Protein backbone atom coordinates (compact mmCIF):
# COMPACT_ATOMS: atom_id res chain seq x y z
CA UNK A 1 0.00 0.00 0.00
CA UNK A 2 1.38 3.39 -1.00
CA UNK A 3 -0.58 6.64 -1.09
CA UNK A 4 0.76 9.97 -2.27
CA UNK A 5 -0.44 13.50 -1.51
CA UNK A 6 1.00 16.72 -2.86
CA UNK A 7 2.81 19.03 -0.43
CA UNK A 8 3.99 22.18 -2.22
CA UNK A 9 6.93 21.06 -4.37
CA UNK A 10 7.35 17.84 -2.40
CA UNK A 11 5.17 14.82 -1.81
CA UNK A 12 4.21 12.74 1.18
CA UNK A 13 4.04 9.00 0.76
CA UNK A 14 2.63 6.45 3.15
CA UNK A 15 3.36 2.74 3.18
CA UNK A 16 3.82 -0.25 5.46
CA UNK A 17 7.21 -1.07 6.95
CA UNK A 18 8.10 -4.65 6.10
CA UNK A 19 11.87 -5.03 6.50
CA UNK A 20 13.74 -5.19 9.83
CA UNK A 21 15.58 -2.01 8.84
CA UNK A 22 12.35 -0.09 8.20
CA UNK A 23 10.89 -1.24 11.51
CA UNK A 24 14.01 -0.27 13.47
CA UNK A 25 13.85 3.17 11.88
CA UNK A 26 10.29 3.54 13.18
CA UNK A 27 11.26 2.32 16.67
CA UNK A 28 14.04 4.92 16.84
CA UNK A 29 11.73 7.63 15.49
CA UNK A 30 9.18 6.83 18.21
CA UNK A 31 11.83 7.06 20.89
CA UNK A 32 13.10 10.40 19.61
CA UNK A 33 9.59 11.94 19.61
CA UNK A 34 8.27 10.47 22.84
CA UNK A 35 11.40 10.44 25.00
CA UNK A 36 13.51 13.31 23.71
CA UNK A 37 10.98 15.80 22.35
CA UNK A 38 7.84 15.31 24.43
CA UNK A 39 9.62 13.90 27.46
CA UNK A 40 7.33 11.01 28.45
CA UNK A 41 8.73 9.04 31.38
CA UNK A 42 8.95 5.73 29.48
CA UNK A 43 9.78 3.87 32.68
CA UNK A 44 9.53 0.46 30.99
CA UNK A 45 11.86 1.25 28.05
CA UNK A 46 15.51 0.28 27.63
CA UNK A 47 16.92 3.77 27.07
CA UNK A 48 20.33 2.49 26.07
CA UNK A 49 18.97 1.16 22.79
CA UNK A 50 16.92 4.33 22.14
CA UNK A 51 14.18 2.26 20.50
CA UNK A 52 10.52 2.12 21.46
CA UNK A 53 8.71 -1.13 20.67
CA UNK A 54 6.45 -3.64 22.41
CA UNK A 55 4.45 -6.84 21.90
CA UNK A 56 1.83 -5.17 19.72
CA UNK A 57 4.48 -4.59 17.05
CA UNK A 58 4.60 -8.35 16.48
CA UNK A 59 1.23 -8.36 14.66
CA UNK A 60 0.76 -4.67 13.96
CA UNK A 61 0.93 -2.88 10.64
CA UNK A 62 3.60 -0.20 11.00
CA UNK A 63 2.71 2.68 8.72
CA UNK A 64 5.53 4.97 7.69
CA UNK A 65 5.04 8.47 6.34
CA UNK A 66 7.90 9.83 4.22
CA UNK A 67 9.01 12.72 2.09
CA UNK A 68 11.47 11.15 -0.30
CA UNK A 69 13.46 8.77 1.89
CA UNK A 70 12.99 10.78 5.11
CA UNK A 71 10.69 9.31 7.76
CA UNK A 72 8.38 12.08 9.04
CA UNK A 73 5.62 10.12 10.73
CA UNK A 74 4.23 6.77 11.76
CA UNK A 75 1.30 4.98 13.34
CA UNK A 76 0.73 1.36 14.29
CA UNK A 77 -2.52 -0.38 13.39
CA UNK A 78 -3.46 -3.69 15.01
CA UNK A 79 -6.36 -5.69 13.62
CA UNK A 80 -7.48 -8.74 15.54
CA UNK A 81 -9.93 -10.59 17.73
CA UNK A 82 -10.37 -9.89 21.43
CA UNK A 83 -7.95 -12.67 22.37
CA UNK A 84 -5.23 -11.25 20.09
CA UNK A 85 -4.84 -8.14 22.23
CA UNK A 86 -3.04 -8.01 25.61
CA UNK A 87 -5.59 -8.74 28.38
CA UNK A 88 -5.13 -5.37 30.08
CA UNK A 89 -5.77 -3.53 26.80
CA UNK A 90 -8.87 -5.61 26.01
CA UNK A 91 -10.14 -4.89 29.52
CA UNK A 92 -9.44 -1.15 29.34
CA UNK A 93 -11.38 -0.86 26.07
CA UNK A 94 -14.13 -3.28 27.21
CA UNK A 95 -13.72 -5.30 24.02
CA UNK A 96 -15.80 -8.17 25.41
CA UNK A 97 -18.82 -5.87 25.45
CA UNK A 98 -18.22 -4.78 21.86
CA UNK A 99 -18.05 -8.47 20.97
CA UNK A 100 -21.77 -8.70 21.76
CA UNK A 101 -22.63 -6.31 18.91
CA UNK A 102 -22.51 -9.27 16.51
CA UNK A 103 -22.34 -12.32 18.73
CA UNK A 104 -22.70 -14.71 15.79
CA UNK A 105 -19.78 -13.15 13.89
CA UNK A 106 -16.06 -13.54 14.54
CA UNK A 107 -15.54 -9.83 15.18
CA UNK A 108 -12.32 -8.06 14.33
CA UNK A 109 -11.35 -4.86 16.11
CA UNK A 110 -8.91 -2.14 15.11
CA UNK A 111 -6.49 -0.34 17.40
CA UNK A 112 -4.34 2.61 16.34
CA UNK A 113 -1.40 3.59 18.55
CA UNK A 114 2.07 5.13 18.56
CA UNK A 115 0.91 7.81 16.12
CA UNK A 116 3.24 10.76 15.66
CA UNK A 117 4.47 13.34 13.14
CA UNK A 118 7.80 15.16 13.19
CA UNK A 119 7.55 18.87 14.18
CA UNK A 120 8.13 20.35 10.71
CA UNK A 121 5.17 18.46 9.25
CA UNK A 122 2.53 18.80 11.95
CA UNK A 123 0.64 21.37 9.93
CA UNK A 124 0.92 19.43 6.67
CA UNK A 125 -1.40 16.84 5.10
CA UNK A 126 0.38 14.05 7.01
CA UNK A 127 -2.23 13.82 9.80
CA UNK A 128 -5.08 13.58 7.32
CA UNK A 129 -3.27 10.98 5.24
CA UNK A 130 -2.62 8.78 8.25
CA UNK A 131 -6.22 9.09 9.48
CA UNK A 132 -7.69 8.21 6.10
CA UNK A 133 -5.32 5.26 5.66
CA UNK A 134 -6.37 3.89 9.08
CA UNK A 135 -10.03 4.31 8.13
CA UNK A 136 -9.50 2.54 4.81
CA UNK A 137 -7.74 -0.36 6.53
CA UNK A 138 -10.71 -0.72 8.87
CA UNK A 139 -13.14 -0.72 5.95
CA UNK A 140 -11.09 -3.29 4.01
CA UNK A 141 -11.16 -5.61 7.03
CA UNK A 142 -14.89 -5.02 7.72
CA UNK A 143 -14.21 -3.59 11.14
CA UNK A 144 -17.09 -1.90 12.94
CA UNK A 145 -15.14 -0.36 15.83
CA UNK A 146 -11.71 1.27 15.80
CA UNK A 147 -10.04 2.19 19.08
CA UNK A 148 -7.30 4.46 20.33
CA UNK A 149 -6.23 6.13 23.58
CA UNK A 150 -4.69 9.54 24.11
CA UNK A 151 -3.60 12.16 26.62
CA UNK A 152 -6.25 14.73 27.48
CA UNK A 153 -4.78 17.57 25.43
CA UNK A 154 -5.29 15.53 22.24
CA UNK A 155 -9.01 14.98 22.84
CA UNK A 156 -10.17 17.87 20.59
CA UNK A 157 -8.01 16.53 17.76
CA UNK A 158 -9.31 12.95 17.86
CA UNK A 159 -12.90 13.99 18.53
CA UNK A 160 -12.74 16.14 15.42
CA UNK A 161 -12.04 12.98 13.41
CA UNK A 162 -15.11 11.29 14.92
CA UNK A 163 -13.79 9.33 17.91
CA UNK A 164 -16.00 9.16 21.01
CA UNK A 165 -15.51 8.63 24.73
CA UNK A 166 -17.51 5.89 26.41
CA UNK A 167 -15.75 4.46 29.49
CA UNK A 168 -13.35 5.18 32.34
CA UNK A 169 -9.82 6.48 31.88
CA UNK A 170 -6.72 4.65 32.98
CA UNK A 171 -3.15 5.60 33.92
CA UNK A 172 -0.25 4.28 31.88
CA UNK A 173 3.11 4.18 33.71
CA UNK A 174 4.87 5.57 30.63
CA UNK A 175 2.36 8.11 29.29
CA UNK A 176 0.18 9.19 32.22
CA UNK A 177 -3.61 9.59 32.16
CA UNK A 178 -5.12 7.93 29.09
CA UNK A 179 -8.61 8.44 27.66
CA UNK A 180 -10.08 5.51 25.67
CA UNK A 181 -11.89 6.41 22.45
CA UNK A 182 -13.82 4.51 19.81
CA UNK A 183 -14.66 5.29 16.18
CA UNK A 184 -17.90 3.82 14.81
CA UNK A 185 -16.83 3.17 11.25
CA UNK A 186 -20.18 3.39 9.49
CA UNK A 187 -21.77 6.16 11.59
CA UNK A 188 -21.70 8.69 8.77
CA UNK A 189 -24.21 10.93 10.55
CA UNK A 190 -21.85 11.47 13.47
CA UNK A 191 -18.93 12.21 11.14
CA UNK A 192 -21.15 14.89 9.63
CA UNK A 193 -21.99 16.28 13.08
CA UNK A 194 -18.33 16.82 13.98
CA UNK A 195 -17.38 17.83 10.40
CA UNK A 196 -14.77 15.08 10.36
CA UNK A 197 -11.92 15.48 7.85
CA UNK A 198 -12.46 11.83 6.82
CA UNK A 199 -16.15 12.35 5.95
CA UNK A 200 -15.67 12.24 2.17
CA UNK A 201 -13.53 9.13 2.44
CA UNK A 202 -16.24 7.51 4.56
CA UNK A 203 -18.90 8.28 1.94
CA UNK A 204 -16.82 6.41 -0.62
CA UNK A 205 -15.92 3.43 1.55
CA UNK A 206 -19.03 2.50 3.53
CA UNK A 207 -22.80 2.90 3.61
CA UNK A 208 -24.50 4.98 6.32
CA UNK A 209 -25.83 2.75 9.10
CA UNK A 210 -27.47 4.03 12.26
CA UNK A 211 -27.83 0.55 13.81
CA UNK A 212 -24.26 0.65 15.09
CA UNK A 213 -24.86 3.99 16.79
CA UNK A 214 -28.15 2.85 18.35
CA UNK A 215 -26.50 -0.28 19.75
CA UNK A 216 -23.53 1.75 21.02
CA UNK A 217 -25.68 4.17 23.02
CA UNK A 218 -27.77 1.32 24.44
CA UNK A 219 -24.65 -0.54 25.55
CA UNK A 220 -22.81 2.58 26.74
CA UNK A 221 -25.49 5.11 27.78
CA UNK A 222 -22.89 7.35 29.46
CA UNK A 223 -21.39 8.04 26.02
CA UNK A 224 -24.47 10.08 25.10
CA UNK A 225 -23.78 12.42 28.04
CA UNK A 226 -20.24 13.32 26.95
CA UNK A 227 -19.97 16.97 25.91
CA UNK A 228 -17.61 17.40 22.96
CA UNK A 229 -16.82 20.82 21.58
CA UNK A 230 -17.03 19.25 18.12
CA UNK A 231 -20.56 17.97 18.62
CA UNK A 232 -22.23 20.95 20.33
CA UNK A 233 -22.47 24.64 19.46
CA UNK A 234 -20.58 27.40 21.27
CA UNK A 235 -23.56 28.56 23.35
CA UNK A 236 -24.46 25.02 24.46
CA UNK A 237 -20.86 24.38 25.46
CA UNK A 238 -20.82 27.59 27.52
CA UNK A 239 -24.12 26.67 29.14
CA UNK A 240 -22.71 23.31 30.22
CA UNK A 241 -19.65 25.00 31.75
CA UNK A 242 -21.99 27.35 33.62
CA UNK A 243 -23.96 24.38 34.94
CA UNK A 244 -20.78 22.69 36.21
CA UNK A 245 -19.46 25.86 37.87
CA UNK A 246 -22.90 27.01 39.06
CA UNK A 247 -21.85 30.42 37.84
CA UNK A 248 -20.85 32.16 34.64
CA UNK A 249 -17.44 30.83 33.52
CA UNK A 250 -16.56 34.39 32.61
CA UNK A 251 -16.63 35.28 36.32
CA UNK A 252 -15.79 31.92 37.92
CA UNK A 253 -12.56 31.24 36.00
CA UNK A 254 -9.81 33.80 36.78
CA UNK A 255 -7.98 33.04 33.52
CA UNK A 256 -10.96 34.57 31.67
CA UNK A 257 -11.14 37.78 33.69
CA UNK A 258 -11.09 40.93 31.60
CA UNK A 259 -12.07 39.11 28.42
CA UNK A 260 -15.45 39.99 26.87
CA UNK A 261 -17.89 37.14 27.33
CA UNK A 262 -18.35 36.41 23.58
CA UNK A 263 -14.56 36.13 23.21
CA UNK A 264 -14.31 33.91 26.30
CA UNK A 265 -17.00 31.63 24.85
CA UNK A 266 -15.10 31.35 21.60
CA UNK A 267 -11.84 30.56 23.39
CA UNK A 268 -13.09 27.71 25.58
CA UNK A 269 -15.12 26.21 22.73
CA UNK A 270 -12.23 26.35 20.27
CA UNK A 271 -9.54 24.98 22.57
CA UNK A 272 -11.29 22.97 25.26
CA UNK A 273 -12.26 19.43 26.15
CA UNK A 274 -14.46 18.61 29.14
CA UNK A 275 -13.04 15.58 30.90
CA UNK A 276 -14.80 13.51 33.57
CA UNK A 277 -12.70 11.62 36.13
CA UNK A 278 -13.72 9.44 39.06
CA UNK A 279 -12.88 9.54 42.76
CA UNK A 280 -9.34 8.38 43.41
CA UNK A 281 -8.15 8.71 39.80
CA UNK A 282 -4.68 10.20 39.38
CA UNK A 283 -5.16 13.21 37.10
CA UNK A 284 -1.53 14.34 36.97
CA UNK A 285 1.56 12.42 38.02
CA UNK A 286 4.79 14.21 38.89
CA UNK A 287 7.09 14.39 35.85
CA UNK A 288 4.22 13.98 33.39
CA UNK A 289 4.64 16.09 30.26
CA UNK A 290 2.35 19.14 30.39
CA UNK A 291 0.76 20.18 27.10
CA UNK A 292 -2.37 21.88 28.35
CA UNK A 293 -4.02 24.18 30.85
CA UNK A 294 -6.25 22.28 33.30
CA UNK A 295 -9.15 24.05 35.03
CA UNK A 296 -11.40 22.32 37.57
CA UNK A 297 -15.11 22.74 36.77
CA UNK A 298 -16.82 20.60 39.39
CA UNK A 299 -15.82 18.40 42.31
CA UNK A 300 -12.59 18.58 44.28
CA UNK A 301 -8.97 17.74 43.54
CA UNK A 302 -6.08 17.26 45.94
CA UNK A 303 -2.34 17.64 45.35
CA UNK A 304 0.43 15.51 46.82
CA UNK A 305 1.14 18.18 49.46
CA UNK A 306 -2.46 18.13 50.71
CA UNK A 307 -3.66 21.29 48.92
CA UNK A 308 -7.24 21.27 47.68
CA UNK A 309 -8.20 22.65 44.28
CA UNK A 310 -11.67 24.13 43.91
CA UNK A 311 -13.85 24.85 40.85
CA UNK A 312 -12.59 27.67 38.64
CA UNK A 313 -8.94 27.19 39.68
CA UNK A 314 -6.30 25.85 37.31
CA UNK A 315 -3.87 23.20 38.48
CA UNK A 316 -0.63 21.57 37.41
CA UNK A 317 2.06 23.31 35.42
CA UNK A 318 0.79 25.56 32.62
CA UNK A 319 1.55 23.95 29.26
CA UNK A 320 -0.68 26.16 27.15
CA UNK A 321 2.25 27.73 25.27
CA UNK A 322 5.32 25.66 26.14
CA UNK A 323 5.78 22.03 27.06
CA UNK A 324 6.36 21.67 30.77
CA UNK A 325 6.93 18.98 33.37
CA UNK A 326 4.38 18.66 36.14
CA UNK A 327 6.01 18.98 39.55
CA UNK A 328 3.38 17.37 41.79
CA UNK A 329 0.73 14.66 41.85
CA UNK A 330 -2.94 15.60 41.54
CA UNK A 331 -5.78 13.16 42.12
CA UNK A 332 -9.57 13.35 42.29
CA UNK A 333 -10.83 13.36 45.87
CA UNK A 334 -14.40 13.32 44.45
CA UNK A 335 -15.83 12.72 41.00
CA UNK A 336 -14.71 15.72 38.96
CA UNK A 337 -15.12 17.50 35.65
CA UNK A 338 -12.13 19.32 34.19
CA UNK A 339 -11.76 21.78 31.34
CA UNK A 340 -8.61 20.83 29.44
CA UNK A 341 -7.36 23.60 27.15
CA UNK A 342 -5.08 22.16 24.48
CA UNK A 343 -1.86 23.95 23.58
CA UNK A 344 -2.21 22.51 20.07
CA UNK A 345 -5.49 24.36 19.55
CA UNK A 346 -4.45 27.42 21.50
CA UNK A 347 -1.69 27.96 18.95
CA UNK A 348 -4.23 27.87 16.13
CA UNK A 349 -6.58 30.11 18.09
CA UNK A 350 -3.79 32.65 18.65
CA UNK A 351 -3.30 33.14 14.92
CA UNK A 352 -6.94 34.12 14.46
CA UNK A 353 -7.55 35.92 17.77
CA UNK A 354 -4.22 37.39 18.88
CA UNK A 355 -5.76 39.99 21.22
CA UNK A 356 -7.79 37.41 23.16
CA UNK A 357 -4.78 35.09 23.39
CA UNK A 358 -2.56 37.91 24.60
CA UNK A 359 -4.99 38.75 27.42
CA UNK A 360 -5.19 35.10 28.50
CA UNK A 361 -1.40 34.92 28.65
CA UNK A 362 -1.28 38.16 30.63
CA UNK A 363 -3.69 36.64 33.17
CA UNK A 364 -1.51 33.56 33.45
CA UNK A 365 1.69 35.60 33.67
CA UNK A 366 0.20 37.52 36.58
CA UNK A 367 0.14 34.25 38.51
CA UNK A 368 3.81 33.55 37.75
CA UNK A 369 2.83 30.26 36.11
CA UNK A 370 4.22 30.68 32.58
CA UNK A 371 7.59 29.25 31.65
CA UNK A 372 9.88 30.78 29.08
CA UNK A 373 11.20 27.70 27.23
CA UNK A 374 9.91 27.00 23.74
CA UNK A 375 8.58 23.85 22.17
CA UNK A 376 7.14 22.67 18.90
CA UNK A 377 3.46 21.98 18.48
CA UNK A 378 2.39 18.36 18.38
Protein Blocks (a to p, Z undefined) as FASTA:
>chain_A
ZZdddehjbccdddddfbfklmmmmmmmmmmmmmmmnopaklmbcfklopacdfklmmpc
cddddehjbcfbdcddddddfklpcfklmmmnommmmmmmmmmbccdddddehiacdfkl
mmmmklmmmmmmmmmmmmmnopabdcddddfklmmmmmmnopacfbdcdddfklopaddd
dddfklmklmmmnopaklmmmmmmpccdfklmmmmmmmmmmlmmpccfklpcfklmmmmm
mmmnopafklmpmklgoiafklmmmmmmmmgccddddehiafbdghiacfbdcddfbdcd
ddfkopacdehiaedjdfklbccddfbdcddfbdcddddddfklmmmmmmmmmmlmmmmm
mmmmmnopacfbdcddZZ
